[in-house]
Amino acid sequence: MRYIQEELVMKRMNKRLISNKLWKFIFIVATSFALISLGMLLYRILTQGLGFLDISFITNFASRIPESAGIKAALVGSLWLMSVVAPVSIILGVSTALYLEEYAKQNKLNDFIRINISNLAGVPSIVFGLLGLTIFVRLFGFDKSILAAGLTMSLLILPVIIVAAQEAIRAVPNEQREASYGMGATKWQTIVRVVLPAAIPGILTGSILALSRAIGETAPLVVIGIPVILQFLPTGYLDTFTALPMQIFDWAKRPQEAFQHVASAGIIVLMVFLLTMNSIAIFIRNKFQKRY
């Protein structure tokens, strides 16, 4: 009897070992496939784009001649765009999350609001483009301006930031809040001095992902009608502009092979811009992680 039990135990252990090895193999294959695909993509972009990437490419405006084409207007336009998207989306997103987690009562209405905010994070970007076209371009009369595009992109990433901020605020232990109240702090003082500093790493993580999505989105800009070629720089938030994704999209769809290389150079600039922006946010996040 004891021998039979030992045999059953050994069979179960062997099955588990085989199952673990199988899943490990599947995970290794999936990870390798992703890394190889990413490596091939980066190799293609770098080999095609580095030859066109120089100072003149940054300082020149768009041109019909590939050798003279530049990304100056699109790069400056993207900087203007993010100067609207980042503060609007982060301030509104964090404020909404604070209200839902710290002030709103637990009832069916607020639960319904939370569920719909989570669902909005999965809505296709072109839907937000149509919303921005209807509200900001036509209703408010902002036309094809930086402000209209910035507010549209803010709506696009707002649900992601709200959900990330909610999770970060919810992760702060209640003991810290109670200790703050016990020291005589008000609710607002507790939020500002205890909850927000502890939640900032999580909030910034979600914000990084959301802003990364915003800077690379093209569909909302196409729907709004943002031009792809401009020979001037914007001077205000109500000026017409173009952005890096729009410029890259225009070059990539042209039949001339040289423009494919110019598009790759534009992608490199976009990646550097994105990595620089993310590095700043990661630095701030790590600083608060060490403190709290």
N, C-alpha and C positions, 0 to 999 in steps of 0.2 A: 504493500500500500504506500509506504513511504517512498519507495523507488518510483512508483507511478506519479506521485505528486512532484518529485524532483524533475521527472521528465517533462511534465506539463509546465513547470516553472521555466525550465531551460528553453522549451519551445516558444513560450511567450517572450522571453528575453531575446531570443534570436529574431523573432518577428519584429520586435521593437528596434533592434539594432539594424535590421535590414530596412525598416521603414525610415529610421533616422538617416541612414546613408543615402536612401533614395531621395528624400526631401533635401538633404544637403547638396546632392548632385544637381537637382532641379534649380535650387537657389543659385548655385555657382554658375550654371549655364545661363540663367536669366540675367545675373549680374554681368557676366562676361559679354553677353549679347548687347546689353545696354552700353557698356564701356567701349566695346568695339565700334558700335554705331556712332557713339559720340566722338571717338577718336577719328573715324573716317570723315565725319562731318567737319571737324576742326581742321583736319589735314587738307580737305578740299578748299575750305574757306581761306586758310592761310596761304596755300600755294597759289590760289587764284588772286587773292586780294593784296598781298604784301607788295607786289610789283607796282601797284597804283597808289599805295599808301605813302604819302610824303606831305611836306608842309603845304604845297600848293593844293593838294586835295582837301585840306582843312580850310584853307583861306579862299578858295575859289567858289563861285556860285555854280549852280547846275548849268550844263551845256549840252548841246546836241552832239558835240564831238567828245568821244570817251576820254581822250587824253587830256582834255581841258576841263572835264567835269569835276565839280567839287561838292562839298557837303556843308558849306558854311551856313547857308540859310536854314537847312534842316537841323543842324546841330544847335544853333542858337534858338530855333523855334522849339526844340525839345526841352531846352533849359527853361524857356518861358513857360512851357506847358507844365513841367513838373513843379515850377514855383507856385502854380495854382493847385495842382492835384494833391501834392504832399500835405500842405497845411489844412486844406479844406477837408480832405478825406480823413486824416488822422484826428483832427479836432472833433469833427462830427462823429466819427466812429467811436472814439474813446468816450466822448460825452454820452452817447447813446448807451454804450455798454455800462457805464457807471450808473446811469439812471435805471437800467433794467436789473442790474445786480444789487445795487445799494439802496435804491429808493422805491422802485416799483413793487407793488404787493404781488404775492403769489396767487393769482387768480386765472380764470380761463382766458380772459381777454389778453393778459400779458403773455400767457403761454402761447396763445395764437400768434401774437406779434413775434415772439422768439422763433417759432417754427417757420413763419413766413420769411423772416430775415435769413435764416439758414437756407431756405429754398432759393432765395434770390441770388445766393452765391453761385448757383449752378445755371443761371439763366444765360443764354448765348449773348455774346457781346454786341451782336448786331441789333438786338432788341433795345439795349441801352442807347445805341446810336440813333434808332428811330425815336426814342424818348427824348434824347437831347435835341434832335432836329425839330420836334414838335414844340418843346417847351422853350429851350434856350435860343434857338435860331429864329423860329417864327413867332412864338408868343412874346418873348422878351425882346426880340429884335437885336440880338447880339451878332447876328450874321455869322460868317465863317471866321470868327475871331478866336483868339487864345482863350478868352474867358468862356465862350460857349463850349469849346473842346475840353477845357480843363474841368468844367463843372460836369460835363458828360462822363469823362473818365473817372471823376470822383464818385459819381453814382455807380459806375461799373465795379469799383473795388471796395466801396463802402461796406457791403455785406460781409466781405472777407475780413476786413479790419474789425468790424463789430463782433463777429463770432470769435476771432482770435483774442480780442480784448476781454470778452466775457469769460473765456476759459482761463485767461491769465488772472483776472480779478477773482474768479471763483476759487483758484488754487491758493490764494493767500489764506493761511490758517485763521479761523475765527478767534483763536486765542490772542493773536496780535491785535485785533480790533478791540477785544474785551480789555486787554491790558491798557490800550490807549484810552478807552472810556474810563477805566479805573483811575487813570492819572488825571482825569478831569477834562480831557479833550472833547471838543464837540464832534459831531459826525463829519462835518466838512474838514476839520483839522485832521481827523483820523484818516480820511480818504486821501488828503493831500500829502500828509507826512508819513503815513504807514502803508496804505493800500497801494497807491500809485507807484511809489518807489520800488516796492516788492514785485509789482506786476509789470514793470517796464520791460524787462527782458522778454517776456512772453508777448507783450504788445508789439515790441519792435520786430520780433520774429515774424509775426503775421503781417505787419506793415511792410517789411522787406519783400515778402512774397507778393503782396498786393501791388506795390509800386513797380515791381519787376514786370508784373503782368500789364500794368498800365502803359509802361514805356514801350512795350513791344506790340501793343494792339494796333491793328490797322482798320478793322471793319467799322468801328464807330466814326473814325475820321473820314472814311470813304462816304459813309451815309450822310454825314454833316456837309460834305462837299469841300473838304480842305484841299487846296491845290497841291500839286506835286512839284511844280517848278516855280520858284520865285527869284527875282533878281534884286531883292532889297531885304533889309532886316526889320523886324517889328520894333516899334518904339513904345508901345503901350499894350495893355491887355485887350483892347478892342480892335487891334490891328489884325489883318490877315497874316497867316503864317503857314509854314509847312513843317513836317516833323520827320525824324529819321526813318520810321517805318514806311511812311508814304514815299519818301525818296527812294528807298531801297526797293519797294514794290514796283515803282515806275521803271527803274533800271532793270530789274529782274525779268520783267515781261517783254522787254524789247528784244527783237530778233538778232541784233548784232552780238556776236560773241564777246566783243570787247566790253560791252555793257554788263555782261555777266561777271566779269572780273571787277568792274567798278562796283557792282552790287556787293560782291564779297568784301571789298575794301570798306564799304559802308557798314556791313555787318560787323566787321572788326571794330570800327569806331563805336557802334552801338553796344557791343559787348564790353568794351573798355569803359564806356560811360556808365553802363549798368553795374559793372564790378566796382567802380569807384563809388557810386552812390551806395551800394550794398556794404562796402567796406566801412564807410562812415557810420552806417546804422549798426553794423556788427561791433564796431569799436565802442559805441555808446552802450550797446546791450551788455557787452562783456564787462564794461566798467561798473555797471549797476549789479551785475551778477556777483562780482567780487565783494561789493559793499553789502549786499543783502543775501 
